[in-house]
Amino acid sequence: MTKRVYEAAKEYGVSAKAIIKTLEEHNIKAGNFTGIDDTMGHILDKSFKSPKKMEKQGVDESNVMTDTTRKINDGSRSNQMKGQSGNVKQTESAQKPGHADNKDRQNSARRQTATGNRDGQNSRNTQNSRDGRNNRNTQGNRDGQNRGMQSNRDGQNRNTQGRDSQGRSTQSSRDGQNRGAQGNRDSQSRNTPNSRGGQNNRSTPANRNGQNNRSGQPGQNAQGSQNRSTPDKKNDSSQQNRTNDGKRTKYFGRPQQGSENRNDPKKNKRGPHTKNNTAVKASRPHTLLSNVLNKGKNKNNRHNQRNQSNQRDITGMEPMRKKNYPEAITLPETIIIKDFAEKLGREVAEVIKKLLMGGIMVTINQEIDFDTASLIADEFGVTVTKEAPPEDPTEIEEIVDLPETLKGRPPVVTIMGHVDHGKTSLLDAIRQTNVTSHEAGGITQHIGAYQVRYNGRKIVFMDTPGHEAFTAMRARGAQVTDIAVLVVAADDGVMPQTIESINHAKSAGVPIIVAINKIDKEGANPDHVMQQLTEYGLVSEDWGGDTIVVPVSAHKKIGLDELLENILVLAEVLDLKANPDRPAQGVVIEAKLDKGRGPVASVLIQKGTLHVGDTIIVGTCFGKVRAMTSERGERVKKAEPSIPVEILGLNEVPEAGDILNATDEKLARTVADKRLEKKRSSELHVNAKVTLDDLFNQIQQGELKELSLIVKGDVQGSVEALSQSLLAIKSDEVRIAIVHAGVGAITESDIMLASASNALIIGFNVRPDASARKAAEHENVDMRTYRVIYDAINDVEAAIKGMLEKKYEEHIMGRAEVRKIITTPKAIVGGSYIKEGKITSAAKIRLIRNGIVIHEGEIDGLRRFKDDVKEVAAGYECGITLEKYRDIKEGDEIEAYEMVEVAAE
Ligand SMILES: Nc1nc2c(ncn2[C@@H]2O[C@H](COP(=O)(O)OP(=O)(O)OP(=O)(O)O)[C@@H](O)[C@H]2O)c(=O)[nH]1
């Protein structure tokens, strides 16, 4: 009777676990009650019997295993050890050129070893005249054993295809053994790994080979399985094995045939390097299938897949289903993962995985930018070039100016600085000294910029001090400023807007000249200012830095020449140039509709020269330049780079920051039309947004069948409660859907979601953050915030029924940031900085922490220095105490608002 694992364990004096583990290492799954077949027996012998014992047993076993087979077995082992065969001819052939090409010598060795085994098997089969059952068992055992040993030697390889193939062979052997030698093994045996091996074998080449051998034809898998499941048949099969003993070469016909082919290259259709080919050829269709199966079986095993391809290489065959990965691809600015994977010829999962490894989480339909995509493509060894962006019919083609066409142009200067530090006074002082007195005549008029002449050279000053104009232009992609003059009052020093100005200039890449103003004033301390500026990276040239610092007095007109001189020096360093001989390009600084003259636009020409009579396109407007005027009110016929002019002749009023292009009339018209179309459609899109006020109207007009809501709240409980209550609102006309509900402040992404899904945002005890407010304004998204759930539900219900009462509207006055907490015996004072608008002592306030409203109430005290004040404007600091509330913390936001009565419509 067959030994069970636990019995064997006793016999070897080891634990059953050790037995199971050892068998597992040889790809045999076993449990405590699994019967030990011969293959297993040999494995266990080798593992748990001492060499001496083994030797002895080897002799003892001579009645089972012939000397020949042992020799071959040894040969196979030595093949494995050396990675080459010294004594088996067929194995030598494995080293022929086709294999020598193979870089993976290790695999080659493995392959050779496998072949050696097979060969050995064949020769055994041929030579052996012993009982078929035994032979087959022996073969099976040896085969299994050898390969098992190989697996042992190369643990890594256990999961490779090589190993698979070994595994399959092993299983096949076992299978053959089961069916052949122990055809009537008990059912338990069928449930052992062997029988599982048998199942696998049905789809594996080795087994199929075995089956073919047995049946003499392929496609006997079913029979194989029948054998296993039908004892009678199994017996038949074993009977057949035995009776067919003499025809064993037929049994193993294919390998034998393969062996012949290997020995005789002439017979080998695939050429000299196909020793293995032949073997594989015989089983190629099976291999294909088994590859697929193995892929599924071992899909998580990268090594396996890698070695599969190695194995194929060793065979010298074309890798099966070889993918032709592109070497180079072109990519647009952004690409969806799915399309990207397609371009790479890779699985989406592979691409996502690579991104994940780079710390980027994406989904199949998500977009990645060109840079990210190039990095990933690089990982796959694919070269990337950027696709030319599709032509935009709303764009005017950029003219590239050759270096030789460029000529010097005046610098354009913007004056920036904190409130009251003297920007306007400085501009005026420069204008008075350098415009009115030097260029007599003409009434100066405001056109947004003016030119001054100093030492025979021009400087253009933007007439709108402060960074508002600067940032507005930049937001539209227009950069007009070459140099920023940062005005800092010598008595006040660096203030919040000074820092903001520095940051704006820095982010725009505009060099800064510091003008320390009011040096005439008592208490002026320019050194202190210079000291403060070093903290922001502005180190004066006098102190070894590279920032030009000029002490000035706008009032006393001190240092103005020096300032202008330095502007010109810096301009020279900047080497400001433009091509004046080309169609003009400029930026609108200001625009208005003049009753008498029609649309008027102040433009700063940046490239080329604008002439009266030129056809121009400015944003969505177009026209012919009817007249041009300088800031002195003089009519001019042309305007060169850096020159500000006021132009007449446009069909509409453009917006500040719009780009002017001189072009031909037809193009101007069509492009302006396209731009207008684009603008209208985007406006239409924005206008279609649902609002609580317009809800009833939209429902009535049948425009709205579903009211989408985004619910944000301070805690999960309130979000859930509010969502449930909102969903419970009954209406025949409209269905309520909550597209998103979450905890936390209303963010920009909530707004974008609301915009995309035409949803209303209902906030409970939360407020929108700054970017969300801006986005909501831009996207026309209606946000409603509540402190009482009941109010929110009431409002939505009333809006659906068209009964929304709206007597008062909340008007946000300003926002302050609490920067320091001052504790006094009487109160907790929030030392705050007014970021936007203003805060008045009578305002209602909300105290917001991380976007959550933590308190709503009134202001108790508003102080600047030691004085109580009624209001504090943006850019100033103040102390705020709240009525009956002391939990103020640094970083909190105080939002001041008032309720404004809305006039009845
Ligand atoms: N003593 C002295 N006072 C000056 C000087 N320059 C400006 N001032 C005064 O400082 C105050 C603010 O000057 P503005 O030119 O209005 O300052 P600003 O920076 O343009 O102010 P905003 O336009 O409010 O941002 C005015 O009262 C000026 O008279 C100066 O050089 N010396």
Ligand as a Chemical Component Dictionary entry (heavy atoms), coordinates in Angstrom:
data_LIG
# 
_chem_comp.id                   LIG 
_chem_comp.type                 NON-POLYMER 
_chem_comp.pdbx_formal_charge   0 
_chem_comp.three_letter_code    LIG 
# 
loop_
_chem_comp_atom.comp_id 
_chem_comp_atom.atom_id 
_chem_comp_atom.alt_atom_id 
_chem_comp_atom.type_symbol 
_chem_comp_atom.charge 
_chem_comp_atom.model_Cartn_x 
_chem_comp_atom.model_Cartn_y 
_chem_comp_atom.model_Cartn_z 
_chem_comp_atom.pdbx_ordinal 
LIG N1  N1  N 0 7.834  113.815 2.972  1  
LIG C1  C1  C 0 7.534  113.199 1.862  2  
LIG N2  N2  N 0 6.279  112.792 1.663  3  
LIG C2  C2  C 0 5.992  112.149 0.522  4  
LIG C3  C3  C 0 6.959  111.873 -0.450 5  
LIG N3  N3  N 0 6.362  111.189 -1.459 6  
LIG C4  C4  C 0 5.067  111.061 -1.140 7  
LIG N4  N4  N 0 4.841  111.649 0.040  8  
LIG C5  C5  C 0 3.569  111.697 0.722  9  
LIG O1  O1  O 0 3.132  110.390 1.013  10 
LIG C6  C6  C 0 1.698  110.261 0.863  11 
LIG C7  C7  C 0 1.367  109.185 -0.094 12 
LIG O2  O2  O 0 1.835  109.517 -1.343 13 
LIG P1  P1  P 0 1.245  108.889 -2.676 14 
LIG O3  O3  O 0 2.080  109.300 -3.821 15 
LIG O4  O4  O 0 -0.203 109.136 -2.761 16 
LIG O5  O5  O 0 1.505  107.404 -2.345 17 
LIG P2  P2  P 0 1.015  106.156 -3.186 18 
LIG O6  O6  O 0 1.989  105.099 -2.883 19 
LIG O7  O7  O 0 0.810  106.531 -4.589 20 
LIG O8  O8  O 0 -0.338 105.823 -2.472 21 
LIG P3  P3  P 0 -1.568 104.955 -3.040 22 
LIG O9  O9  O 0 -1.917 105.543 -4.364 23 
LIG O10 O10 O 0 -2.618 105.153 -1.992 24 
LIG O11 O11 O 0 -1.063 103.578 -3.114 25 
LIG C8  C8  C 0 1.243  111.631 0.356  26 
LIG O12 O12 O 0 0.764  112.373 1.457  27 
LIG C9  C9  C 0 2.502  112.264 -0.166 28 
LIG O13 O13 O 0 2.464  113.694 -0.072 29 
LIG C10 C10 C 0 8.279  112.348 -0.198 30 
LIG O14 O14 O 0 9.196  112.145 -0.976 31 
LIG N5  N5  N 0 8.508  112.974 0.978  32 
# 
loop_
_chem_comp_bond.comp_id 
_chem_comp_bond.atom_id_1 
_chem_comp_bond.atom_id_2 
_chem_comp_bond.value_order 
_chem_comp_bond.pdbx_ordinal 
LIG N1  C1  SING 1  
LIG C1  N2  DOUB 2  
LIG C1  N5  SING 3  
LIG N2  C2  SING 4  
LIG C2  C3  DOUB 5  
LIG C2  N4  SING 6  
LIG C3  N3  SING 7  
LIG C3  C10 SING 8  
LIG N3  C4  DOUB 9  
LIG C4  N4  SING 10 
LIG N4  C5  SING 11 
LIG C5  O1  SING 12 
LIG C5  C9  SING 13 
LIG O1  C6  SING 14 
LIG C6  C7  SING 15 
LIG C6  C8  SING 16 
LIG C7  O2  SING 17 
LIG O2  P1  SING 18 
LIG P1  O3  DOUB 19 
LIG P1  O4  SING 20 
LIG P1  O5  SING 21 
LIG O5  P2  SING 22 
LIG P2  O6  DOUB 23 
LIG P2  O7  SING 24 
LIG P2  O8  SING 25 
LIG O8  P3  SING 26 
LIG P3  O9  DOUB 27 
LIG P3  O10 SING 28 
LIG P3  O11 SING 29 
LIG C8  O12 SING 30 
LIG C8  C9  SING 31 
LIG C9  O13 SING 32 
LIG C10 O14 DOUB 33 
LIG C10 N5  SING 34 
# 
